[in-house]
Amino acid sequence: MRNRVRAEREFQKITQEQLSQMVGVSRQTINAIEHGKNIPSLLLAMKISKVLGKKVDDLFILEEFD
């Protein structure tokens, strides 16, 4: 699974720390998601999408082999 969390977060000038506080996780969790080392739960993906004002499908892209 690919994601556009980092690109959208940076576009909106939000730090990892700010995003993590807004969705209730650690900064390390956001970092792991952005680097593809952690796939967020549906609930966390929805929270991130809501904070960034995007649809879940716009931020998280399922790849053919997933």
C-alpha angles and dihedrals in degrees: 000000000000124000140196097206096116094046093049093042092051092045088056091045094239119146123225088247093053093047092047091053092048093054099034103247136106124275087243090060091054090047091051091049092049091051094047094246093115129039108209124231116255090256093053092045089053092049092050091048092050093049092048092044095236136118116259089242090055092057103033118048121193111217125214095256096048 
